[in-house]
Structure formats: C-alpha cells, structure tokens
Amino acid sequence: MMLETGTNINKIVDFARDKKLIMDKDALAVLSVRPDWRSILEEIANDGFFLITKEEIEKRLLRTKISLLEESFELAETSKKTEEREGVRNFRILKEYDVTDKSYTQGSVEDFVKLFRDKFHTLKTILEQRHTLRAKPIKRLKYTKEQEEIELIGMVYRKWETKAGHTALELEDLEDRCIVVIPKNDRKLEVEKNRIMLDDVLGIRGVKVSKDMVIAKEILWPDLPQRNMKLINKEVYVASISDMHVGSKLFLERAFQKFLAWINGNAGSPEEKKFVKKIKYLFVTGDNVDGIGIYPKQHSELNIKSIKEQYEVFSNYILEIPERIEVFIIPGQHDAVRWADPQPAIPKKLVPKLYEAENVHLLGSPSWVEIEGLKVLLYHGSCLHDVFSNISGLSYEKPQYAIIELLRRRDLMPAYGMKHPYVPERRDYMVIREVPDLVFVGDLHHVGYATYRGTTIINNSTWQDRTDYQIKQGHVPTPGIAIVLSLKDRKIYEKHFLVS
C-alpha cells in the first residue's frame, strides 16, 4: 500500500506539471489515495483553475457524492411512466446556486454587508487564481515605497474624470480605500476603463505614486479562463425559447402553436422530423406570462386579465411538449414572483400541473443545470438594461455582447442601486461561481449568440409582437424564433415560426 501511494504521488505530480497545475501538499495527500485522481484533476483544469487546494478537491468530491445520492434516489423513485420515456436522464440541477426556498433576508444593514462581503471574497479568490495575483491589502499601501510596483484587488466605490482628463477610481477592500488613476494617454487601458462600473471587483497592477495613490498599468477582470469548447460525442440537441407573455393581446398564439406542432414532430419535412427527435432539453428563460399590474395601463392591453388563468394557459402549452424532452423554466419580471434578483421559482400554487409533470422543472433566476456533463447558466436578463446604460458601444440588437460583459465580471449584479433592484441575500447568488459551458438569457426580445472563451451564449427570441414601448424606444424585436443548439459541435440553428 505504501509503495502504491508513493507511485501515485509521482504520477500525480507529473500529470499536474503537464497540465500546469500548482498543488499544495494537503491536496496531494488527498489525491494520492483516490483511484480517480486523474479525472478530478482534468475536471479542475478544464474549469480554468490552476491552484489546487485540499478544500477545492473536497468540495468537488462532496458534490459528486451528493450527485450520486440524488441519482440513486431518483432511480429508486422512478415510475413505470418515466422508464418508458425515451433516452436516459443525464442532467443534474445545481440547487446550491438557486435562491428558491432559501431566501432568509430581512433587508437589514447586516444583510447588505454580508452580500457585498460574499461578492468581494468570491471574486477576489477568482482573480487570484486566474491571474496569479499576490495582492496586498490596501491598508499595506502606505508601507510600500514610492515608484514600487504593486498589485491590488478592490471593489469600485467611485469613478470620475479628473481635471486633467484622467480616469480615477476609488477602490475599497474589507479594511481600507485607495485611489487608482488610469492615465488618459494609455491606449492599452482605454477600452478597459470605459467598461468599468461601480461595484466591479478588479485586480490592478500598477505603481505607487503617493501615500494612497496608484497609477494603473494593467486592469484585470475575474473573467472566464481561455479554453476550448467542451463537446460531447452524442448527437444531442437543446432548444430554447423565452418571453412568451401569455395573457397579452400581443401574444403570438398562432406562431407558438406552430412551434408546438413542430417540436412534437407533426410539422416539417421528414428530415426535420428526424432532427426534432434529437432535441432532449428545452430551456424557457422567463416572462412566461404577461402578468398583472406590471406597468401603467397594462390592464387594457391584456387578453387574459387573471394571473391564475394566464398560468393555466401557459401550463397547458408546456404540457404539450413531448415527455421525452426535459423542460427547465425560470421566471422573469412579468412572472408572479418578486421583481428583484435573484428570483425564486414560480410557486406551485400557480402552476400545480407543471410541478406534477416529471419532465418539467421550475427553477429560480439565475439557476444552474448540468446536462450531458455540460454546465448551463440560466438567467432572465433583467440586469442587462443597466449594463446598456453604463457601457458605451453596446446595442440591444446585439445582446450577446452585453452578456459577455457579465461573464467578464463573473457577476450578474454589475452595480447595486441602479434601475434594477437586488435582494441582499446572505449569499450572493448573482456571482458566476462556476465556468459555464452554455448561457441562456431572455428579456431583450432579440436573438443573439456568440462564443466567448469556450462558452456558448444565446439570447432568446420572444413570442410577443412589438409593444408601444419598444416602438417609442426604437427597439425592433425578433419574435417567433426557437433556437436549437447541437451539443456535439455547438452549431446553432434558428427555426422561424412567424411566417405564413
């Protein structure tokens, strides 16, 4: 046994060196007795981590153990009806990242402090791991010699332009604050400084010039790691839709009925019917109904004036989805949950039939699901309006680039106190703690997709015609489109239903 463990250690060290991983002694001790050490390290490397600690390994082992227990329970409770469904259930809901049934906040000062501390700690750790930063606490700045290079991590408390035209940031950590100046003539930092919003957590490499001032030489974001797309060997497809707004007079009912006929294999060419049978998952990213009292004079624009009836019609539509397809549904601002993020799942009393359906899963926004070994982030997209308002160069016609800004920050709450509200939960559910393989968003009523550092981003269409508000804003939506994604090669297909 001693000889085998020693041999394992040598193999682990060699493997880690090849993967450019840094490992502490305690982590090595844990791995040395694990027959699956290679797969554990490969998973960590694929997620973009390079500093391997005992805590990180134990966290992953615990998650695997819980997953296996959940799968065993699900198999034990599987009914004959489930067994008859086509395919094998190969998904896992990451409940630890969903606020549903875990909202304990009272909105006190202490709750706000816990929220921002959790955000800072999480993003600081990601920055340190991503950029091998050896950041000093800001309070240690006064002990550093002038003109000495220094690394800092802080949250943006204030941002302004100096009289000389430079950009200045007031950064804070848990104990102190300092001023970071971004020179106006630094072309390398020109784009970066325009991206910065309040409450962003940044890494700074720079030079100390006075007691509490640093000239920035480099701005570092938590960001996603550079990596290749993670593909699967099977021909499996994912479909996604959003913003149905059932109950609105502008709900495109005929187009949605065409979608239902298509996904049931009752429409299209023989080749298309074969294609549809390969769709295994459907993501529905919020604003499922139009709601009641969401905006002034909405009542006159409703076709269904009861929230219960709106959800009854919505439920009936969803139940027409074939049972072989796993359906994941999150809420949006028009749904009957709190408007502020993070949003809990639509309650059972409003959609009881959906809770009874074995292939339908009601989740919060944001939420995470793992399908076919790929991690999926689902978010309605409410915060994107604040991103558009604060970062120049973004367009509602290309929503995917605003989503990239969220991924760069690893945060779905880019700034507190702007137009969209957030609830100060004890844990920050808006931080992007994992590295997603797929991201599905809605809200903006406009199709857009991109690939960013190995992550596929999809902003969904809508099933509502153009509203008066959108006309006044000059926003032209792209309605009646279902997006289909191949997990084998990440190829994206658009299926249009708003055609005769």
C-alpha positions in Angstrom: 0.0 0.0 0.0 2.9 2.4 0.9 4.6 1.6 -2.4 1.3 2.1 -4.4 0.7 5.5 -2.7 4.2 6.7 -3.5 3.9 5.7 -7.1 0.6 7.6 -7.3 2.2 10.7 -5.9 4.8 10.7 -8.6 2.2 10.1 -11.3 0.1 12.9 -9.9 3.0 15.4 -9.7 4.0 14.6 -13.3 0.4 14.9 -14.5 -0.1 18.2 -12.7 3.1 19.5 -14.2 1.9 18.7 -17.7 -1.4 20.5 -17.0 0.5 23.4 -15.5 -1.3 23.0 -12.2 0.0 24.2 -8.8 -0.8 21.9 -5.9 -0.3 22.1 -2.2 0.8 19.2 0.0 -2.6 18.6 1.6 -4.3 18.3 -1.8 -1.6 15.9 -3.0 -2.2 13.7 0.1 -6.0 13.6 -0.6 -5.5 12.7 -4.3 -2.8 10.0 -3.6 -5.4 7.6 -2.2 -8.0 8.3 -4.9 -8.1 5.9 -7.9 -10.0 8.6 -9.9 -7.3 11.3 -9.2 -6.7 11.8 -13.0 -10.4 12.6 -13.8 -10.6 15.0 -10.8 -7.5 17.0 -12.0 -8.8 17.0 -15.5 -12.1 18.5 -14.4 -10.4 21.2 -12.3 -8.1 22.1 -15.2 -11.0 22.2 -17.7 -12.8 24.6 -15.3 -9.8 27.0 -15.6 -8.3 26.5 -12.1 -4.6 26.2 -11.7 -4.1 26.4 -7.9 -5.2 23.1 -6.4 -6.1 23.1 -2.7 -7.4 20.4 -0.4 -10.6 22.4 0.0 -11.2 22.6 -3.7 -10.8 18.8 -4.1 -13.0 18.0 -1.1 -15.7 20.4 -2.4 -15.8 18.5 -5.7 -15.8 15.1 -4.0 -18.7 16.2 -1.8 -20.6 17.4 -4.9 -20.0 14.1 -6.7 -21.2 12.2 -3.6 -24.4 14.3 -3.3 -25.0 13.9 -7.0 -24.7 10.1 -6.8 -27.1 10.0 -3.9 -29.6 12.2 -5.7 -29.3 10.0 -8.8 -29.8 6.8 -6.7 -32.9 8.3 -5.1 -34.3 9.4 -8.5 -33.7 5.9 -9.9 -35.3 4.3 -6.9 -38.4 6.5 -7.2 -38.6 6.3 -11.0 -42.1 5.3 -12.0 -43.0 3.0 -14.9 -44.1 6.1 -16.8 -40.6 7.6 -16.5 -39.0 4.3 -17.5 -41.0 4.4 -20.8 -39.7 7.8 -21.7 -37.1 7.8 -24.5 -33.4 8.2 -23.6 -31.6 8.3 -20.3 -31.9 11.2 -17.8 -28.5 12.8 -17.9 -28.9 16.0 -16.0 -28.4 17.5 -12.6 -29.9 20.7 -11.1 -27.3 22.6 -9.1 -29.6 23.6 -6.3 -26.9 25.3 -4.3 -27.0 28.2 -6.8 -30.8 28.7 -6.7 -32.4 31.0 -4.2 -35.7 29.1 -4.3 -36.8 28.2 -0.7 -33.5 29.8 0.7 -34.4 33.5 0.9 -33.9 34.5 4.5 -33.0 38.2 4.2 -34.7 40.9 6.2 -33.2 43.7 4.2 -31.1 44.9 7.2 -27.7 46.6 7.1 -26.1 43.4 8.2 -27.7 41.6 5.2 -26.2 44.1 2.8 -22.8 43.8 4.4 -22.9 40.0 4.1 -23.9 40.3 0.5 -21.0 42.6 -0.5 -18.5 40.7 1.6 -19.5 37.4 -0.1 -19.3 39.1 -3.5 -15.8 40.5 -2.7 -14.4 37.3 -1.2 -15.6 35.2 -4.1 -14.4 37.4 -6.9 -11.1 38.1 -5.1 -10.5 34.4 -5.0 -11.2 34.0 -8.7 -8.9 37.0 -9.5 -6.1 35.5 -7.5 -6.5 32.1 -9.2 -7.0 33.4 -12.7 -4.1 35.9 -12.7 -1.7 34.5 -10.0 -2.1 37.8 -8.2 -0.3 38.4 -5.0 -2.4 41.3 -4.0 -1.6 43.3 -0.9 -4.4 44.6 1.4 -5.0 48.3 0.6 -4.0 49.3 4.1 -0.5 48.0 3.4 -0.1 50.5 0.6 1.2 53.2 3.0 4.2 50.9 3.8 5.2 50.4 0.2 7.9 52.6 -1.3 7.0 55.2 -3.9 7.6 54.1 -7.5 7.4 50.5 -6.4 5.2 48.1 -8.4 2.2 46.8 -6.6 -0.8 44.5 -7.0 -4.2 45.3 -5.5 -7.7 43.9 -5.6 -10.7 46.1 -4.8 -14.3 47.0 -5.4 -15.1 50.2 -7.3 -16.6 52.6 -4.8 -16.4 55.7 -7.0 -15.4 56.6 -10.6 -14.8 60.1 -12.0 -12.7 62.0 -14.5 -10.0 64.3 -13.2 -9.5 67.9 -14.3 -6.5 66.7 -16.3 -8.7 64.2 -18.2 -7.5 61.0 -16.4 -10.0 58.4 -15.1 -9.8 58.0 -11.3 -11.2 55.1 -9.3 -11.7 54.9 -5.6 -11.2 51.2 -4.7 -12.0 49.5 -1.4 -11.4 46.2 0.2 -12.6 44.9 3.5 -10.4 47.4 5.5 -9.4 50.4 3.5 -9.6 52.5 0.3 -7.2 54.0 -2.2 -7.2 56.0 -5.4 -6.2 54.3 -8.7 -5.5 56.6 -11.7 -5.9 55.4 -15.2 -3.8 57.7 -17.5 -5.7 59.3 -20.4 -2.9 58.6 -22.8 -2.7 54.9 -22.1 -4.2 53.3 -25.2 -4.0 49.8 -23.8 -6.3 50.7 -21.0 -8.7 53.0 -23.0 -11.2 50.2 -23.7 -10.9 48.7 -20.2 -11.6 51.9 -18.3 -14.8 52.5 -20.3 -16.1 49.1 -19.2 -15.7 49.8 -15.5 -18.9 50.2 -13.5 -19.5 50.8 -9.8 -19.2 47.7 -7.6 -16.9 45.9 -10.1 -14.2 43.8 -8.4 -10.9 44.4 -10.2 -7.3 43.4 -10.0 -4.8 46.3 -10.5 -1.2 46.1 -11.4 0.4 49.5 -11.1 3.0 51.8 -9.5 2.6 53.6 -6.1 3.0 57.4 -6.5 1.9 58.6 -3.1 0.6 57.5 0.2 -2.8 56.2 -1.1 -2.5 56.6 -4.9 -1.5 54.1 -7.6 -1.1 54.6 -11.3 -2.6 51.7 -13.1 -0.5 49.7 -15.6 -2.9 46.8 -16.0 -6.6 46.2 -15.2 -7.6 42.6 -14.5 -11.1 41.1 -14.6 -12.2 37.9 -12.9 -13.3 36.7 -16.3 -13.6 33.2 -17.8 -10.4 31.2 -18.5 -9.3 30.7 -22.1 -10.4 27.2 -23.0 -11.7 25.1 -25.9 -15.3 24.3 -26.3 -16.3 21.2 -24.3 -18.2 18.9 -26.8 -20.0 15.6 -26.4 -19.8 12.5 -28.7 -23.5 12.0 -28.9 -25.9 13.8 -31.3 -28.0 15.6 -28.7 -29.8 18.9 -29.3 -31.0 21.7 -26.9 -33.9 24.1 -27.7 -34.5 27.4 -26.1 -37.4 29.9 -26.0 -38.3 32.9 -23.9 -40.7 35.7 -23.2 -44.0 34.1 -24.2 -46.1 36.8 -22.4 -49.2 34.6 -22.3 -52.2 36.8 -21.5 -51.0 39.8 -23.6 -53.1 40.8 -26.6 -49.8 40.8 -28.4 -49.0 37.1 -27.6 -48.3 35.4 -30.9 -50.5 32.4 -30.3 -50.6 31.1 -33.9 -46.8 31.2 -34.1 -46.4 29.4 -30.8 -48.9 26.7 -31.8 -46.7 26.1 -34.9 -43.8 25.7 -32.6 -45.6 23.1 -30.5 -46.6 21.2 -33.7 -43.0 21.3 -34.9 -41.4 20.1 -31.6 -44.0 17.2 -31.5 -42.8 16.1 -34.9 -46.1 17.0 -36.5 -44.8 19.6 -39.0 -41.9 20.0 -41.4 -40.1 17.7 -43.8 -39.2 14.1 -43.0 -35.6 15.2 -42.4 -36.8 17.9 -40.0 -38.9 15.5 -38.1 -35.9 13.2 -37.6 -33.9 16.3 -36.4 -36.6 17.3 -33.9 -36.5 13.8 -32.3 -32.9 14.5 -31.2 -33.9 17.5 -29.1 -33.5 16.3 -25.5 -33.7 19.5 -23.5 -35.8 22.8 -23.6 -34.9 25.9 -21.7 -37.5 28.6 -21.1 -35.9 31.8 -19.8 -38.7 33.8 -18.2 -41.6 36.3 -18.7 -43.7 33.3 -19.3 -46.9 35.3 -18.7 -47.6 39.0 -19.1 -48.6 39.4 -15.5 -51.0 41.9 -13.9 -50.1 45.5 -13.0 -46.5 45.3 -14.3 -46.7 48.7 -16.0 -49.2 51.6 -16.1 -52.4 50.9 -18.1 -51.4 47.3 -18.7 -54.9 46.1 -17.9 -56.3 47.4 -21.2 -53.5 45.5 -23.1 -54.4 42.1 -21.6 -56.3 39.4 -23.4 -56.4 37.4 -20.1 -57.0 39.6 -17.0 -56.5 36.9 -14.3 -53.0 35.8 -13.3 -54.3 32.3 -12.5 -55.9 32.0 -15.9 -52.7 33.2 -17.6 -50.7 30.5 -15.8 -53.4 27.9 -16.6 -53.0 28.6 -20.3 -49.2 28.7 -20.1 -49.2 25.3 -18.2 -51.4 23.8 -20.9 -48.9 24.9 -23.6 -45.9 23.5 -21.7 -47.7 20.2 -21.2 -47.9 19.8 -24.9 -44.1 19.5 -25.0 -43.2 15.8 -25.6 -42.4 14.0 -22.3 -39.1 12.8 -23.7 -37.8 16.4 -23.5 -36.7 17.8 -20.1 -38.1 21.3 -19.7 -36.4 23.8 -17.4 -38.4 27.0 -16.7 -37.2 30.2 -14.9 -39.2 33.4 -14.1 -38.8 37.0 -15.4 -40.1 40.4 -14.2 -43.6 39.7 -15.6 -43.9 36.5 -13.7 -45.7 36.3 -10.3 -42.6 36.3 -8.2 -40.6 39.2 -6.7 -39.2 41.6 -9.3 -35.8 41.9 -7.7 -33.0 39.4 -8.4 -32.3 36.7 -7.5 -35.8 35.5 -8.3 -37.3 32.3 -6.8 -39.1 29.7 -8.9 -42.8 30.2 -9.9 -44.7 28.9 -6.9 -46.6 25.6 -7.1 -50.0 27.1 -6.4 -49.9 28.9 -9.7 -48.7 26.0 -11.9 -49.6 22.8 -10.0 -49.9 20.7 -13.2 -46.3 21.6 -14.1 -45.0 20.5 -10.7 -46.7 17.2 -11.3 -45.1 16.7 -14.7 -41.9 14.5 -14.3 -40.1 16.2 -17.2 -40.8 19.8 -16.2 -38.5 21.6 -13.7 -39.3 25.0 -12.2 -36.2 26.9 -11.2 -35.2 30.4 -10.0 -33.4 33.1 -12.0 -30.5 32.7 -12.1 -30.0 29.0 -11.8 -27.6 26.3 -13.0 -28.2 22.9 -14.6 -25.7 20.3 -15.7 -26.7 18.4 -18.9 -24.7 15.7 -20.6 -21.7 16.8 -18.4 -22.0 20.5 -19.6 -22.7 23.3 -17.1 -25.6 25.6 -18.1 -26.3 29.1 -16.7 -30.0 30.2 -17.0 -30.8 33.9 -16.3 -33.7 36.0 -17.5 -31.5 39.0 -18.1 -33.0 41.9 -16.1 -29.7 43.4 -15.2 -28.7 43.9 -18.8 -30.6 47.2 -19.0 -28.2 48.7 -16.5 -25.2 47.3 -18.5 -26.5 49.0 -21.7 -27.0 52.3 -19.8 -23.4 52.3 -18.4 -21.2 50.8 -21.1 -20.9 52.6 -24.4 -20.8 50.7 -27.7 -23.4 48.1 -26.7 -26.6 47.6 -28.7 -30.0 46.0 -27.9 -29.7 44.5 -31.4 -26.6 42.5 -30.3 -27.4 41.4 -26.7 -24.7 38.7 -26.7 -22.0 41.4 -26.2 -23.7 42.7 -23.1 -23.8 39.1 -21.7 -20.1 38.9 -22.4 -19.6 41.9 -20.1 -21.4 39.9 -17.3 -19.1 36.9 -17.9 -16.0 39.2 -17.8 -17.1 40.4 -14.4 -18.3 36.9 -13.3 -21.2 38.7 -11.9 -24.9 39.1 -12.8 -25.3 42.1 -10.4 -22.8 44.5 -12.0 -23.9 47.5 -9.9 -26.2 47.9 -6.9 -28.7 50.8 -6.7 -29.4 51.4 -10.4 -32.6 50.7 -12.2 -32.9 47.0 -11.5 -33.2 46.0 -7.8 -31.5 43.2 -6.0 -32.3 41.5 -2.7 -29.4 41.3 -0.1 -29.4 37.6 0.5 -26.9 36.1 2.9 -25.2 34.5 -0.1 -24.6 36.3 -3.4 -26.5 34.2 -5.9 -25.6 36.6 -8.7 -21.9 35.8 -8.7 -20.9 33.4 -11.5 -19.0 30.9 -9.3 -18.7 28.2 -11.9 -17.4 28.4 -15.5 -20.5 27.8 -17.7 -20.4 25.9 -20.9 -23.7 27.3 -22.1 -25.5 30.5 -21.1 -29.2 31.1 -22.0 -30.8 34.6 -21.4 -34.1 36.3 -22.4 -35.7 39.6 -21.6 -34.5 41.7 -24.5 -36.8 40.1 -27.2 -33.9 39.9 -29.6 -32.0 36.8 -30.8 -28.2 37.0 -30.4 -25.5 34.4 -29.9 -21.7 34.3 -29.6 -18.9 32.1 -28.4 -16.7 33.6 -25.6 -13.7 31.7 -24.2 -15.3 28.3 -24.9 -18.7 29.3 -23.6 -21.7 29.4 -26.0 -24.0 32.4 -25.3 -27.6 32.5 -26.5 -30.1 35.4 -26.1 -33.6 34.1 -26.9 -36.4 35.4 -29.0 -39.9 36.4 -27.9 -43.4 35.3 -28.6 -44.9 38.7 -28.2 -45.4 41.3 -31.0 -43.7 44.7 -30.9 -45.1 46.8 -28.0 -45.8 50.6 -28.0 -42.9 51.0 -25.5 -40.5 49.2 -27.9 -41.7 51.4 -30.8 -41.1 54.6 -28.7 -37.6 53.3 -27.8 -36.9 52.3 -31.5 -36.2 48.7 -30.4 -37.1 46.2 -33.1 -37.6 42.7 -31.6 -37.1 39.4 -33.4 -40.2 37.3 -32.4 -41.3 33.8 -33.2 -37.9 32.1 -33.3 -36.8 28.9 -31.5 -33.1 28.4 -31.1 -31.6 24.9 -31.3 -28.1 24.1 -30.3 -26.1 20.9 -31.1 -24.1 19.7 -28.1 -21.9 17.7 -30.5 -20.4 20.6 -32.4 -22.1 23.7 -30.9 -23.7 24.6 -34.2 -26.7 26.9 -33.8 -30.0 26.7 -35.8 -32.8 29.2 -35.9 -36.3 27.9 -36.6 -38.7 30.8 -37.6 -42.5 30.4 -36.9 -43.7 33.9 -37.6 -44.2 33.1 -41.3 -47.2 32.1 -43.3 
